Amino acid sequence: MPFCNIRIVKEVIADDPEGKKTSIARAVKDAIRAATGLGESDVWVVFEEVAARDWYVGGDERRGHAGEQVRRGIVPPDGRSLRSAPSEFAPP
């Protein structure tokens, strides 16, 4: 039975935490079911919300602290990923 533990920056889902977690969980569950053929109740998804001030990304000071990234708009609080941020801040 797959158990998916998803850690996410709390501020990224702050505008609709339950709706966003439901959407993410459904997509993860559907992907695992499609790949494995398991039943819906066989896939478990759990979320751990982490405050942005406690989330660090790699050792690059320019991108290091997620709280700073959210504050500066590099990682928008609306749930977009770094891939939608300006290319100079995108992950390698």
PATORMAR-723985 format. One record per residue (C-alpha): chain; x, y, z. Coordinates in nm, 3 decimals. Layout:
// PATORMAR-723985
<pt chain="A" c1="X" c2="Y" c3="Z"/>
...
//
This chain:
// PATORMAR-723985
<pt chain="A" c1="0.000" c2="0.000" c3="0.000"/>
<pt chain="A" c1="0.169" c2="0.328" c3="-0.110"/>
<pt chain="A" c1="0.194" c2="0.596" c3="0.157"/>
<pt chain="A" c1="0.276" c2="0.939" c3="0.013"/>
<pt chain="A" c1="0.402" c2="1.201" c3="0.256"/>
<pt chain="A" c1="0.389" c2="1.545" c3="0.095"/>
<pt chain="A" c1="0.570" c2="1.833" c3="0.265"/>
<pt chain="A" c1="0.455" c2="2.170" c3="0.141"/>
<pt chain="A" c1="0.521" c2="2.533" c3="0.229"/>
<pt chain="A" c1="0.217" c2="2.639" c3="0.430"/>
<pt chain="A" c1="0.200" c2="2.984" c3="0.268"/>
<pt chain="A" c1="0.182" c2="2.834" c3="-0.081"/>
<pt chain="A" c1="-0.160" c2="2.684" c3="-0.008"/>
<pt chain="A" c1="-0.277" c2="2.948" c3="0.242"/>
<pt chain="A" c1="-0.559" c2="3.090" c3="0.029"/>
<pt chain="A" c1="-0.741" c2="2.752" c3="0.008"/>
<pt chain="A" c1="-0.555" c2="2.485" c3="0.207"/>
<pt chain="A" c1="-0.826" c2="2.218" c3="0.204"/>
<pt chain="A" c1="-0.910" c2="2.267" c3="-0.164"/>
<pt chain="A" c1="-0.546" c2="2.262" c3="-0.274"/>
<pt chain="A" c1="-0.460" c2="1.959" c3="-0.060"/>
<pt chain="A" c1="-0.765" c2="1.775" c3="-0.197"/>
<pt chain="A" c1="-0.661" c2="1.857" c3="-0.554"/>
<pt chain="A" c1="-0.298" c2="1.753" c3="-0.497"/>
<pt chain="A" c1="-0.399" c2="1.434" c3="-0.315"/>
<pt chain="A" c1="-0.640" c2="1.338" c3="-0.592"/>
<pt chain="A" c1="-0.374" c2="1.390" c3="-0.862"/>
<pt chain="A" c1="-0.111" c2="1.191" c3="-0.669"/>
<pt chain="A" c1="-0.357" c2="0.911" c3="-0.594"/>
<pt chain="A" c1="-0.473" c2="0.895" c3="-0.956"/>
<pt chain="A" c1="-0.114" c2="0.882" c3="-1.087"/>
<pt chain="A" c1="-0.021" c2="0.597" c3="-0.851"/>
<pt chain="A" c1="-0.340" c2="0.407" c3="-0.930"/>
<pt chain="A" c1="-0.280" c2="0.444" c3="-1.305"/>
<pt chain="A" c1="0.077" c2="0.316" c3="-1.271"/>
<pt chain="A" c1="0.003" c2="0.027" c3="-1.034"/>
<pt chain="A" c1="-0.358" c2="-0.073" c3="-1.084"/>
<pt chain="A" c1="-0.424" c2="-0.042" c3="-0.711"/>
<pt chain="A" c1="-0.765" c2="0.048" c3="-0.573"/>
<pt chain="A" c1="-0.854" c2="0.394" c3="-0.451"/>
<pt chain="A" c1="-0.845" c2="0.297" c3="-0.083"/>
<pt chain="A" c1="-0.500" c2="0.142" c3="-0.127"/>
<pt chain="A" c1="-0.323" c2="0.478" c3="-0.175"/>
<pt chain="A" c1="-0.271" c2="0.702" c3="0.127"/>
<pt chain="A" c1="-0.167" c2="1.066" c3="0.105"/>
<pt chain="A" c1="-0.060" c2="1.273" c3="0.408"/>
<pt chain="A" c1="0.041" c2="1.639" c3="0.414"/>
<pt chain="A" c1="0.292" c2="1.811" c3="0.638"/>
<pt chain="A" c1="0.266" c2="2.189" c3="0.623"/>
<pt chain="A" c1="0.594" c2="2.366" c3="0.693"/>
<pt chain="A" c1="0.618" c2="2.739" c3="0.759"/>
<pt chain="A" c1="0.810" c2="2.921" c3="0.486"/>
<pt chain="A" c1="1.059" c2="3.052" c3="0.744"/>
<pt chain="A" c1="1.154" c2="2.688" c3="0.818"/>
<pt chain="A" c1="1.192" c2="2.573" c3="0.456"/>
<pt chain="A" c1="1.529" c2="2.600" c3="0.283"/>
<pt chain="A" c1="1.609" c2="2.514" c3="-0.077"/>
<pt chain="A" c1="1.961" c2="2.387" c3="-0.138"/>
<pt chain="A" c1="2.268" c2="2.580" c3="-0.032"/>
<pt chain="A" c1="2.240" c2="2.865" c3="-0.280"/>
<pt chain="A" c1="2.188" c2="3.179" c3="-0.073"/>
<pt chain="A" c1="2.005" c2="3.342" c3="-0.363"/>
<pt chain="A" c1="1.734" c2="3.076" c3="-0.342"/>
<pt chain="A" c1="1.802" c2="2.941" c3="0.007"/>
<pt chain="A" c1="1.519" c2="3.036" c3="0.239"/>
<pt chain="A" c1="1.163" c2="2.974" c3="0.120"/>
<pt chain="A" c1="1.021" c2="3.242" c3="0.351"/>
<pt chain="A" c1="1.243" c2="3.497" c3="0.183"/>
<pt chain="A" c1="1.146" c2="3.357" c3="-0.158"/>
<pt chain="A" c1="0.776" c2="3.397" c3="-0.081"/>
<pt chain="A" c1="0.835" c2="3.748" c3="0.058"/>
<pt chain="A" c1="1.033" c2="3.855" c3="-0.250"/>
<pt chain="A" c1="0.785" c2="3.694" c3="-0.489"/>
<pt chain="A" c1="1.030" c2="3.435" c3="-0.620"/>
<pt chain="A" c1="0.802" c2="3.157" c3="-0.497"/>
<pt chain="A" c1="0.458" c2="3.316" c3="-0.516"/>
<pt chain="A" c1="0.215" c2="3.238" c3="-0.234"/>
<pt chain="A" c1="-0.050" c2="3.150" c3="-0.495"/>
<pt chain="A" c1="0.088" c2="2.798" c3="-0.541"/>
<pt chain="A" c1="0.291" c2="2.843" c3="-0.862"/>
<pt chain="A" c1="0.620" c2="2.655" c3="-0.871"/>
<pt chain="A" c1="0.972" c2="2.787" c3="-0.917"/>
<pt chain="A" c1="0.937" c2="2.687" c3="-1.282"/>
<pt chain="A" c1="0.698" c2="2.977" c3="-1.334"/>
<pt chain="A" c1="0.936" c2="3.219" c3="-1.163"/>
<pt chain="A" c1="1.191" c2="3.424" c3="-1.357"/>
<pt chain="A" c1="1.457" c2="3.201" c3="-1.508"/>
<pt chain="A" c1="1.738" c2="3.346" c3="-1.295"/>
<pt chain="A" c1="1.566" c2="3.196" c3="-0.990"/>
<pt chain="A" c1="1.461" c2="2.866" c3="-1.144"/>
<pt chain="A" c1="1.621" c2="2.552" c3="-1.001"/>
<pt chain="A" c1="1.919" c2="2.418" c3="-1.194"/>
//
